Amino acid sequence: MQKKLILDSNLLSITLDRLCQQLIEIHDDFEDSVILGMQPRGVFLAELIHQKLEKATGKNIHLGQLDTTFYRDDFRRRETPVAANSTYVPFIIEEKNVILIDDVLYTGRSVRSALDAMIAFGRPNRVELLTLVNRKYSRELPIEADYIGIDVNTMDSQKVLVELEAQGHKSNKIWLINKEEK
């Protein structure tokens, strides 16, 4: 297995700051906007962005966690059941602008299931997608992110690994991993 560093801690910090500035430009005071982090890994990124946004704006911004396990199109096709994560949405999303956050956008299937799961909490005015890594040329559904940290050209045999301090890693980094051929 070979690992190539895509973003180190410094570049990742700059990228997160840029994403936050883009959100502030669009959502201003976040009066009608909420953030939903997609379980499991998007939650850590959503929390980081949420902290940066609240610090930069001085506003309280709604933050929730959305689990899509039971909304996935492959849920019943697995040999072993998938353990569900927690969903925590302590606010109504009816008529709100929802910023859906995940670490890596790959096929688009997780985002599709998140859209289905979100409807249980109301009908949003608008849904935007923020992803730290956009894996280009891998989409199976017509889903694209509104806010992108970095575009990465990948092959199906490669994996993108996002390591965040909030997940227990020593530093924030993004890796491209080449799987060994058998």
Backbone as a chain_set.jsonl record, in Angstrom:
{"seq": "MQKKLILDSNLLSITLDRLCQQLIEIHDDFEDSVILGMQPRGVFLAELIHQKLEKATGKNIHLGQLDTTFYRDDFRRRETPVAANSTYVPFIIEEKNVILIDDVLYTGRSVRSALDAMIAFGRPNRVELLTLVNRKYSRELPIEADYIGIDVNTMDSQKVLVELEAQGHKSNKIWLINKEEK", "coords": {"N": [[0.844, -1.177, 0.0], [0.637, 2.148, -0.921], [1.058, 5.478, 0.172], [0.187, 8.811, -0.491], [0.668, 12.113, 0.366], [-1.827, 14.483, 0.243], [-2.883, 16.902, 1.292], [-1.3, 18.762, 3.773], [-1.216, 19.622, 7.285], [-1.065, 22.472, 7.499], [-1.886, 23.413, 4.916], [-4.404, 22.277, 4.874], [-5.663, 23.661, 6.93], [-5.751, 26.248, 5.834], [-7.427, 25.697, 3.688], [-9.809, 24.979, 5.027], [-10.379, 27.443, 6.244], [-10.866, 28.978, 3.945], [-13.164, 27.691, 2.931], [-14.953, 28.301, 4.99], [-15.069, 31.111, 4.742], [-16.315, 31.287, 2.257], [-18.826, 30.23, 2.912], [-19.71, 32.16, 4.747], [-19.906, 34.394, 3.052], [-22.095, 33.661, 1.483], [-24.139, 32.914, 3.322], [-24.251, 34.892, 5.239], [-25.433, 36.011, 8.164], [-26.304, 33.581, 9.07], [-28.872, 33.255, 9.934], [-31.083, 31.939, 8.773], [-29.991, 29.488, 8.253], [-28.634, 26.191, 8.641], [-26.399, 23.626, 9.84], [-25.608, 20.352, 8.894], [-23.862, 17.553, 9.726], [-22.701, 14.691, 8.097], [-22.934, 11.4, 9.221], [-20.471, 8.801, 9.316], [-17.954, 10.232, 9.291], [-18.237, 12.853, 8.339], [-19.222, 14.32, 10.398], [-17.147, 15.106, 12.119], [-15.765, 16.935, 10.52], [-17.824, 18.798, 10.115], [-18.132, 19.782, 12.716], [-15.647, 21.063, 13.095], [-15.799, 23.096, 11.125], [-18.088, 24.398, 12.006], [-17.214, 25.436, 14.504], [-15.236, 27.245, 13.609], [-16.832, 28.972, 12.068], [-18.634, 30.055, 13.976], [-16.827, 31.392, 15.59], [-15.793, 33.271, 13.778], [-18.072, 34.724, 13.005], [-19.422, 35.368, 15.313], [-21.921, 34.487, 15.914], [-24.567, 32.249, 16.992], [-24.841, 29.149, 15.586], [-26.884, 26.67, 14.245], [-26.185, 23.226, 14.644], [-26.149, 19.911, 13.566], [-26.294, 16.261, 13.485], [-26.426, 13.748, 11.082], [-27.539, 10.564, 10.407], [-27.417, 8.137, 7.884], [-27.827, 5.477, 7.529], [-30.14, 3.688, 7.386], [-31.331, 4.614, 5.133], [-29.855, 4.074, 2.965], [-29.259, 2.752, -0.324], [-28.112, 0.292, -0.491], [-28.545, -0.999, 1.855], [-30.018, -3.356, 2.61], [-28.702, -5.248, 1.161], [-26.338, -6.124, 2.168], [-24.212, -8.595, 3.678], [-23.649, -8.693, 6.396], [-25.271, -6.892, 8.962], [-25.23, -3.311, 9.035], [-23.971, -1.185, 11.52], [-25.829, 1.335, 12.968], [-25.319, 4.871, 13.269], [-25.604, 7.747, 15.432], [-28.323, 10.046, 15.126], [-28.742, 13.441, 15.406], [-30.61, 16.066, 15.508], [-31.482, 18.823, 16.674], [-33.366, 20.801, 15.955], [-35.717, 22.389, 13.762], [-35.792, 21.88, 10.294], [-37.393, 22.911, 8.419], [-38.055, 25.143, 5.852], [-35.476, 26.157, 6.083], [-32.063, 26.906, 5.147], [-30.026, 24.377, 4.389], [-26.837, 23.227, 5.125], [-25.14, 20.647, 4.122], [-22.662, 18.47, 5.213], [-19.848, 16.54, 4.368], [-16.903, 14.472, 4.45], [-15.643, 13.298, 2.148], [-16.613, 13.278, -1.201], [-17.765, 10.851, -3.226], [-19.231, 8.53, -4.895], [-21.731, 9.651, -4.702], [-23.882, 8.422, -3.617], [-24.173, 8.342, -0.803], [-24.869, 10.96, -0.252], [-27.311, 11.125, -1.589], [-28.813, 9.384, 0.025], [-28.721, 10.843, 2.374], [-30.264, 13.064, 1.711], [-32.776, 11.869, 1.587], [-33.028, 11.038, 4.286], [-33.026, 13.468, 5.597], [-35.494, 14.655, 5.104], [-37.241, 13.761, 7.033], [-37.098, 15.602, 8.999], [-38.245, 17.873, 8.134], [-39.035, 20.076, 5.371], [-36.534, 21.497, 3.657], [-35.624, 24.85, 2.638], [-33.516, 25.152, 0.913], [-30.789, 23.073, -0.085], [-27.397, 22.687, 0.382], [-24.224, 21.36, -0.486], [-21.235, 20.649, 1.139], [-18.008, 19.563, 0.748], [-14.922, 18.216, 1.75], [-13.098, 16.81, 0.172], [-13.368, 16.268, -3.215], [-13.851, 13.632, -5.142], [-13.082, 13.299, -8.325], [-14.61, 12.224, -11.408], [-15.923, 9.913, -10.538], [-18.556, 9.714, -9.977], [-21.727, 8.254, -9.515], [-24.245, 9.134, -9.421], [-26.107, 12.105, -10.313], [-24.835, 14.271, -8.638], [-23.351, 17.063, -7.21], [-20.954, 18.987, -5.379], [-21.438, 22.106, -3.661], [-19.563, 23.553, -2.317], [-16.17, 23.06, -2.259], [-13.284, 21.643, -0.93], [-10.911, 20.499, -2.038], [-10.272, 19.264, -5.284], [-9.772, 16.008, -6.466], [-8.233, 13.847, -8.668], [-8.977, 10.568, -9.094], [-8.612, 6.977, -9.189], [-10.681, 4.03, -9.271], [-9.364, 2.127, -7.817], [-8.079, 3.452, -5.845], [-8.004, 5.118, -2.646], [-9.253, 7.745, -0.627], [-8.113, 9.189, 2.269], [-9.054, 10.899, 5.067], [-7.627, 12.398, 7.747], [-8.244, 13.63, 10.87], [-7.543, 15.688, 13.693], [-9.593, 15.751, 15.537], [-10.597, 13.233, 15.332], [-8.795, 11.765, 16.65], [-6.266, 11.626, 15.543], [-2.777, 12.574, 15.108], [-2.294, 14.905, 13.665], [-3.965, 17.067, 11.304], [-4.566, 15.763, 8.167], [-4.674, 14.84, 4.684], [-4.745, 11.999, 2.719], [-3.857, 10.142, -0.243], [-4.396, 6.925, -1.117], [-2.942, 4.164, -2.607], [-4.125, 1.104, -3.357], [-2.777, -2.154, -2.961], [-2.232, -4.323, -5.681], [-3.533, -7.571, -6.251]], "CA": [[0.0, 0.0, 0.0], [1.395, 3.388, -1.011], [0.319, 6.665, 0.599], [0.695, 10.09, -0.975], [0.063, 13.217, 1.091], [-2.506, 15.45, -0.628], [-2.862, 18.167, 2.03], [-0.744, 18.677, 5.127], [-1.982, 20.35, 8.292], [-1.115, 23.902, 7.164], [-2.74, 23.621, 3.74], [-5.764, 21.91, 5.258], [-6.174, 24.78, 7.716], [-6.06, 27.308, 4.864], [-8.587, 25.222, 2.936], [-10.979, 25.11, 5.9], [-10.658, 28.875, 6.37], [-11.461, 29.418, 2.675], [-14.529, 27.167, 2.892], [-15.747, 29.091, 5.939], [-15.296, 32.424, 4.151], [-17.328, 31.117, 1.216], [-20.112, 30.062, 3.593], [-20.083, 33.461, 5.308], [-20.317, 35.238, 1.934], [-23.413, 33.235, 1.005], [-25.142, 32.785, 4.384], [-24.21, 36.11, 6.036], [-25.544, 35.849, 9.622], [-26.764, 32.211, 9.312], [-30.191, 33.34, 10.557], [-31.953, 30.918, 8.187], [-29.137, 28.397, 7.801], [-28.223, 25.187, 9.624], [-25.348, 22.721, 9.376], [-25.782, 18.945, 9.214], [-22.723, 16.707, 9.409], [-23.089, 13.32, 7.755], [-22.258, 10.35, 9.967], [-19.732, 9.043, 10.537], [-16.782, 11.109, 9.222], [-18.6, 14.236, 8.064], [-19.537, 14.984, 11.664], [-15.921, 15.75, 12.621], [-15.525, 18.097, 9.668], [-18.884, 19.767, 10.41], [-17.821, 20.411, 14.001], [-14.534, 21.995, 12.854], [-16.307, 24.239, 10.37], [-19.024, 25.08, 12.909], [-16.412, 26.217, 15.463], [-14.614, 28.359, 12.885], [-17.876, 29.915, 11.67], [-19.129, 30.771, 15.151], [-15.766, 32.31, 16.017], [-15.669, 34.352, 12.798], [-19.289, 35.531, 12.891], [-19.957, 35.729, 16.627], [-23.323, 34.045, 15.936], [-24.855, 30.854, 17.304], [-25.273, 28.482, 14.361], [-27.398, 25.33, 14.531], [-25.371, 22.115, 14.159], [-26.734, 18.603, 13.816], [-25.638, 15.076, 12.934], [-27.405, 12.976, 10.321], [-27.163, 9.199, 10.049], [-28.145, 7.728, 6.682], [-27.726, 4.015, 7.427], [-31.368, 3.028, 6.968], [-31.789, 5.217, 3.891], [-28.926, 3.684, 1.903], [-29.849, 1.823, -1.276], [-27.481, -1.023, -0.343], [-28.72, -1.4, 3.255], [-30.484, -4.745, 2.722], [-27.883, -6.115, 0.311], [-25.115, -6.505, 2.864], [-24.259, -9.876, 4.378], [-23.739, -8.388, 7.827], [-25.939, -5.597, 9.144], [-24.398, -2.156, 9.342], [-24.347, -0.531, 12.773], [-26.253, 2.721, 12.754], [-24.765, 5.926, 14.107], [-26.67, 8.572, 16.004], [-28.835, 11.234, 14.453], [-29.034, 14.478, 16.386], [-31.042, 17.281, 14.82], [-32.326, 19.464, 17.692], [-34.004, 21.982, 15.384], [-36.547, 22.134, 12.58], [-35.127, 22.361, 9.082], [-38.433, 23.452, 7.543], [-37.788, 26.478, 5.307], [-34.102, 26.576, 6.379], [-31.01, 26.567, 4.196], [-29.238, 23.321, 5.023], [-25.493, 22.979, 4.609], [-24.829, 19.25, 4.377], [-21.199, 18.373, 5.183], [-19.199, 15.229, 4.411], [-15.472, 14.63, 4.202], [-15.271, 12.912, 0.788], [-17.699, 13.001, -2.143], [-17.281, 9.803, -4.116], [-20.241, 8.142, -5.885], [-22.931, 10.459, -4.536], [-24.942, 7.615, -3.003], [-24.366, 8.75, 0.595], [-25.579, 12.235, -0.276], [-28.689, 10.814, -1.943], [-29.472, 8.832, 1.208], [-28.844, 11.948, 3.336], [-31.415, 13.865, 1.297], [-33.956, 11.127, 2.037], [-33.074, 11.065, 5.751], [-33.265, 14.841, 6.031], [-36.907, 14.998, 4.94], [-37.928, 13.437, 8.283], [-36.991, 16.767, 9.882], [-38.892, 19.005, 7.487], [-38.659, 20.362, 3.983], [-35.675, 22.684, 3.652], [-35.74, 25.821, 1.566], [-32.411, 24.874, -0.011], [-29.756, 22.194, 0.45], [-26.085, 22.842, -0.242], [-23.286, 20.315, -0.079], [-19.833, 21.02, 1.329], [-17.136, 18.399, 0.9], [-13.5, 18.553, 1.841], [-12.441, 16.207, -0.995], [-14.24, 15.872, -4.315], [-13.22, 12.639, -6.023], [-13.598, 13.536, -9.669], [-14.793, 11.115, -12.345], [-16.347, 8.695, -9.855], [-19.945, 9.869, -9.586], [-22.738, 7.346, -10.053], [-25.485, 9.912, -9.419], [-25.823, 13.491, -10.694], [-24.71, 15.076, -7.418], [-22.106, 17.825, -7.145], [-20.834, 19.833, -4.191], [-21.459, 23.557, -3.832], [-18.319, 24.039, -1.713], [-15.191, 21.979, -2.376], [-11.961, 21.932, -0.403], [-9.926, 20.148, -3.056], [-10.644, 18.267, -6.286], [-8.722, 15.003, -6.613], [-8.447, 12.84, -9.696], [-8.689, 9.26, -8.516], [-9.074, 5.759, -9.841], [-11.466, 3.206, -8.349], [-8.452, 1.337, -6.979], [-7.488, 4.333, -4.844], [-8.848, 5.548, -1.536], [-8.888, 9.014, -0.006], [-8.203, 9.078, 3.719], [-9.012, 12.178, 5.779], [-7.259, 12.23, 9.155], [-8.452, 14.861, 11.617], [-7.202, 15.616, 15.119], [-10.838, 15.474, 16.255], [-10.802, 11.787, 15.266], [-7.738, 11.131, 17.426], [-4.998, 11.612, 14.824], [-1.799, 13.546, 15.615], [-2.466, 16.165, 12.951], [-4.925, 17.03, 10.205], [-3.925, 15.454, 6.886], [-5.447, 14.077, 3.706], [-3.885, 11.068, 1.995], [-4.338, 9.322, -1.336], [-3.821, 5.599, -0.877], [-3.003, 3.199, -3.684], [-4.25, -0.259, -2.838], [-1.891, -3.095, -3.656], [-2.879, -5.268, -6.589], [-3.322, -8.976, -5.845]], "C": [[0.892, 1.243, 0.0], [0.505, 4.555, -0.627], [0.995, 7.91, 0.043], [-0.063, 11.19, -0.226], [-0.529, 14.222, 0.106], [-2.488, 16.832, 0.011], [-2.269, 17.927, 3.403], [-1.584, 19.565, 6.046], [-2.128, 21.833, 7.951], [-2.036, 24.191, 5.987], [-4.192, 23.279, 4.04], [-6.423, 23.024, 6.071], [-6.576, 25.95, 6.81], [-7.314, 26.947, 4.069], [-9.866, 25.365, 3.751], [-11.371, 26.576, 6.094], [-11.332, 29.422, 5.113], [-12.908, 28.947, 2.567], [-15.45, 27.97, 3.816], [-16.051, 30.478, 5.392], [-16.35, 32.353, 3.043], [-18.72, 30.983, 1.842], [-20.611, 31.396, 4.158], [-20.564, 34.404, 4.202], [-21.739, 34.921, 1.481], [-24.483, 33.332, 2.1], [-25.153, 33.951, 5.368], [-24.28, 35.821, 7.533], [-26.057, 34.456, 10.029], [-28.109, 32.174, 10.033], [-31.113, 32.214, 10.074], [-31.175, 29.703, 7.7], [-28.755, 27.48, 8.956], [-27.169, 24.293, 8.988], [-25.688, 21.309, 9.823], [-24.539, 18.174, 8.77], [-23.188, 15.288, 9.165], [-22.251, 12.327, 8.547], [-21.591, 9.391, 8.989], [-18.664, 10.138, 10.421], [-17.099, 12.574, 8.945], [-18.907, 15.031, 9.316], [-18.318, 15.723, 12.208], [-15.603, 17.01, 11.827], [-16.564, 19.187, 9.955], [-18.612, 20.496, 11.718], [-16.679, 21.419, 13.868], [-15.024, 23.266, 12.167], [-17.254, 25.064, 11.24], [-18.271, 25.971, 13.899], [-15.804, 27.439, 14.798], [-15.652, 29.423, 12.501], [-18.394, 30.72, 12.859], [-18.095, 31.773, 15.655], [-15.69, 33.518, 15.076], [-16.889, 35.274, 12.777], [-19.808, 36.039, 14.234], [-21.417, 35.329, 16.791], [-23.407, 32.589, 16.405], [-25.458, 30.223, 16.055], [-25.707, 27.069, 14.727], [-26.521, 24.268, 13.871], [-26.045, 20.814, 14.533], [-25.912, 17.504, 13.164], [-26.699, 14.211, 12.278], [-26.845, 11.607, 9.967], [-28.033, 8.74, 8.884], [-28.232, 6.218, 6.521], [-28.984, 3.377, 6.849], [-31.957, 3.597, 5.681], [-30.903, 4.838, 2.703], [-29.572, 2.671, 0.965], [-29.229, 0.428, -1.201], [-27.672, -1.596, 1.063], [-29.083, -2.876, 3.384], [-29.646, -5.718, 1.908], [-26.628, -6.628, 1.005], [-25.299, -7.833, 3.592], [-24.368, -9.681, 5.881], [-24.382, -7.021, 7.989], [-24.952, -4.493, 9.523], [-24.904, -1.545, 10.648], [-24.686, 0.925, 12.489], [-25.526, 3.652, 13.712], [-25.922, 6.763, 14.64], [-27.055, 9.705, 15.058], [-29.205, 12.216, 15.543], [-29.332, 15.756, 15.618], [-32.01, 17.993, 15.761], [-32.99, 20.764, 17.219], [-34.819, 21.55, 14.179], [-35.803, 22.662, 11.357], [-36.123, 22.914, 8.062], [-38.085, 24.894, 7.158], [-36.39, 27.013, 5.644], [-33.204, 26.246, 5.192], [-30.084, 25.589, 4.907], [-27.897, 23.2, 4.318], [-25.131, 21.571, 5.054], [-23.328, 19.077, 4.215], [-20.753, 16.921, 5.276], [-17.74, 15.407, 4.026], [-15.08, 14.352, 2.756], [-16.531, 12.667, -0.034], [-17.153, 12.03, -3.183], [-18.347, 9.48, -5.166], [-21.483, 9.013, -5.846], [-24.054, 9.714, -3.837], [-25.201, 7.997, -1.544], [-25.148, 10.057, 0.665], [-27.041, 12.007, -0.633], [-29.444, 10.269, -0.738], [-29.645, 9.905, 2.29], [-30.031, 12.842, 2.99], [-32.71, 13.188, 1.732], [-34.112, 11.213, 3.554], [-33.461, 12.447, 6.273], [-34.748, 15.215, 6.013], [-37.713, 14.674, 6.205], [-37.952, 14.636, 9.233], [-37.601, 18.027, 9.267], [-38.394, 19.186, 6.061], [-37.824, 21.631, 3.956], [-35.978, 23.598, 2.469], [-34.723, 25.504, 0.47], [-31.441, 23.941, 0.688], [-28.486, 22.428, -0.345], [-25.176, 21.762, 0.313], [-21.874, 20.883, 0.001], [-19.055, 19.728, 1.526], [-15.688, 18.857, 0.916], [-12.757, 18.037, 0.608], [-13.498, 15.774, -2.004], [-13.47, 14.905, -5.206], [-13.845, 12.772, -7.399], [-13.71, 12.224, -10.441], [-15.244, 9.818, -11.673], [-17.84, 8.701, -9.523], [-20.831, 8.849, -10.281], [-24.094, 8.037, -10.145], [-25.147, 11.364, -9.757], [-25.831, 14.436, -9.482], [-23.35, 15.76, -7.43], [-22.12, 18.712, -5.911], [-20.867, 21.31, -4.567], [-20.162, 24.185, -3.331], [-17.35, 22.855, -1.682], [-13.853, 22.445, -1.818], [-10.888, 21.701, -1.45], [-10.524, 19.097, -3.993], [-9.474, 17.304, -6.451], [-9.123, 14.032, -7.719], [-8.044, 11.497, -9.119], [-9.162, 8.149, -9.438], [-9.864, 4.965, -8.807], [-10.584, 2.405, -7.403], [-7.789, 2.169, -5.881], [-8.512, 4.72, -3.79], [-8.333, 6.888, -1.032], [-9.123, 8.868, 1.488], [-8.029, 10.464, 4.339], [-8.726, 11.875, 7.238], [-7.401, 13.576, 9.855], [-8.08, 14.65, 13.08], [-8.423, 15.265, 15.953], [-11.175, 13.977, 16.264], [-9.735, 11.032, 16.047], [-6.396, 11.036, 16.717], [-4.08, 12.715, 15.357], [-1.935, 14.907, 14.947], [-3.486, 15.965, 11.831], [-4.178, 16.81, 8.897], [-4.919, 14.738, 5.983], [-4.464, 13.28, 2.859], [-4.614, 10.454, 0.808], [-3.626, 7.988, -1.211], [-4.038, 4.732, -2.111], [-3.053, 1.815, -3.07], [-3.35, -1.182, -3.651], [-2.726, -4.04, -4.51], [-2.555, -6.682, -6.134], [-3.081, -9.833, -7.041]], "O": [[1.793, 1.367, 0.829], [-0.653, 4.627, -1.039], [2.217, 8.046, 0.098], [-1.293, 11.189, -0.194], [0.174, 14.747, -0.756], [-2.125, 17.817, -0.633], [-2.676, 17.009, 4.116], [-2.554, 20.183, 5.606], [-3.215, 22.392, 8.102], [-2.865, 25.099, 6.047], [-5.105, 23.918, 3.518], [-7.613, 23.293, 5.908], [-7.626, 26.562, 7.009], [-8.161, 27.803, 3.813], [-10.889, 25.816, 3.235], [-12.556, 26.91, 6.107], [-12.256, 30.231, 5.2], [-13.782, 29.712, 2.158], [-16.588, 28.276, 3.459], [-17.165, 30.976, 5.554], [-17.178, 33.254, 2.909], [-19.683, 31.566, 1.344], [-21.796, 31.716, 4.056], [-21.532, 35.138, 4.4], [-22.498, 35.827, 1.135], [-25.6, 33.779, 1.84], [-26.004, 33.984, 6.257], [-23.275, 35.421, 8.121], [-26.223, 34.189, 11.219], [-28.447, 31.176, 10.669], [-31.834, 31.611, 10.868], [-31.647, 28.969, 6.831], [-28.575, 27.923, 10.09], [-27.058, 24.21, 7.765], [-26.019, 21.084, 10.988], [-24.206, 18.147, 7.585], [-23.977, 14.743, 9.936], [-21.022, 12.396, 8.55], [-22.126, 9.188, 7.899], [-18.482, 10.904, 11.367], [-16.303, 13.45, 9.285], [-18.861, 16.261, 9.309], [-18.441, 16.843, 12.704], [-15.217, 18.03, 12.398], [-16.22, 20.366, 10.029], [-18.839, 21.702, 11.814], [-16.73, 22.5, 14.455], [-14.695, 24.375, 12.587], [-17.216, 26.294, 11.208], [-18.646, 27.125, 14.109], [-15.846, 28.539, 15.348], [-15.387, 30.621, 12.596], [-18.572, 31.934, 12.757], [-18.444, 32.869, 16.093], [-15.54, 34.653, 15.529], [-16.751, 36.476, 12.553], [-20.546, 37.023, 14.288], [-22.081, 35.791, 17.72], [-22.469, 31.808, 16.244], [-26.463, 30.703, 15.53], [-24.993, 26.354, 15.431], [-26.157, 24.385, 12.701], [-26.465, 20.628, 15.676], [-24.976, 17.761, 12.407], [-27.757, 13.971, 12.861], [-25.81, 11.498, 9.31], [-29.248, 8.936, 8.898], [-28.669, 5.732, 5.478], [-28.891, 2.594, 5.904], [-32.976, 3.106, 5.196], [-31.173, 5.236, 1.569], [-30.349, 1.824, 1.407], [-29.761, -0.516, -1.784], [-27.024, -2.579, 1.42], [-28.494, -3.577, 4.207], [-29.882, -6.924, 1.977], [-25.931, -7.486, 0.464], [-26.392, -8.155, 4.059], [-25.088, -10.413, 6.56], [-24.075, -6.095, 7.239], [-23.975, -4.724, 10.235], [-26.109, -1.406, 10.854], [-23.918, 1.645, 11.85], [-25.166, 3.265, 14.823], [-27.083, 6.504, 14.325], [-26.236, 10.236, 14.309], [-29.902, 11.865, 16.495], [-28.426, 16.439, 15.141], [-33.221, 17.796, 15.667], [-33.153, 21.706, 17.995], [-34.621, 20.459, 13.644], [-35.25, 23.762, 11.386], [-35.736, 23.334, 6.972], [-37.853, 25.745, 8.017], [-36.147, 28.211, 5.503], [-33.543, 25.417, 4.347], [-29.44, 25.932, 5.899], [-27.823, 23.087, 3.094], [-24.849, 21.336, 6.228], [-22.766, 19.487, 3.199], [-21.208, 16.168, 6.137], [-17.38, 16.376, 3.357], [-14.273, 15.086, 2.186], [-17.418, 11.928, 0.394], [-16.214, 12.338, -3.917], [-18.363, 10.102, -6.228], [-22.21, 9.109, -6.835], [-25.075, 10.313, -3.499], [-26.349, 7.973, -1.101], [-25.992, 10.234, 1.543], [-27.923, 12.63, -0.042], [-30.591, 10.65, -0.502], [-30.619, 9.871, 3.041], [-30.725, 13.324, 3.885], [-33.637, 13.855, 2.193], [-35.216, 11.437, 4.049], [-34.152, 12.562, 7.285], [-35.194, 16.015, 6.835], [-38.771, 15.266, 6.42], [-38.751, 14.669, 10.169], [-37.48, 19.118, 9.824], [-37.453, 18.526, 5.62], [-38.34, 22.721, 4.201], [-36.514, 23.171, 1.447], [-35.019, 25.575, -0.723], [-31.282, 24.002, 1.907], [-28.485, 22.377, -1.575], [-25.345, 21.31, 1.446], [-21.384, 21.512, -0.938], [-19.405, 18.902, 2.37], [-15.293, 19.767, 0.187], [-11.896, 18.727, 0.062], [-14.407, 15.01, -1.681], [-12.557, 15.302, -5.931], [-14.999, 12.401, -7.608], [-13.004, 11.254, -10.165], [-14.974, 8.734, -12.188], [-18.33, 7.788, -8.859], [-20.703, 8.609, -11.481], [-24.984, 7.579, -10.862], [-24.025, 11.809, -9.514], [-26.716, 15.278, -9.335], [-22.323, 15.114, -7.636], [-23.182, 19.137, -5.455], [-20.395, 21.713, -5.63], [-19.715, 25.21, -3.846], [-17.666, 21.792, -1.149], [-13.35, 23.506, -2.185], [-10.065, 22.575, -1.723], [-11.194, 18.163, -3.552], [-8.324, 17.728, -6.563], [-10.218, 13.469, -7.702], [-6.9, 11.309, -8.703], [-9.987, 8.35, -10.329], [-9.731, 5.199, -7.605], [-11.013, 2.045, -6.307], [-7.021, 1.639, -5.078], [-9.721, 4.658, -4.016], [-7.127, 7.135, -1.013], [-10.206, 8.471, 1.919], [-6.999, 11.114, 4.162], [-9.497, 11.173, 7.893], [-6.751, 14.55, 9.475], [-8.277, 13.569, 13.633], [-8.31, 14.564, 16.958], [-11.946, 13.514, 17.105], [-9.761, 9.803, 16.107], [-5.471, 10.418, 17.245], [-4.543, 13.671, 15.979], [-1.718, 15.94, 15.58], [-3.82, 14.838, 11.467], [-3.271, 17.569, 8.554], [-5.874, 14.115, 6.449], [-3.48, 13.818, 2.35], [-5.83, 10.268, 0.841], [-2.397, 7.929, -1.2], [-5.159, 4.582, -2.596], [-2.141, 1.404, -2.352], [-3.184, -1.014, -4.859], [-3.794, -4.492, -4.098], [-1.443, -6.961, -5.685], [-2.883, -11.04, -6.905]]}, "num_chains": 1, "name": "protein.A"}
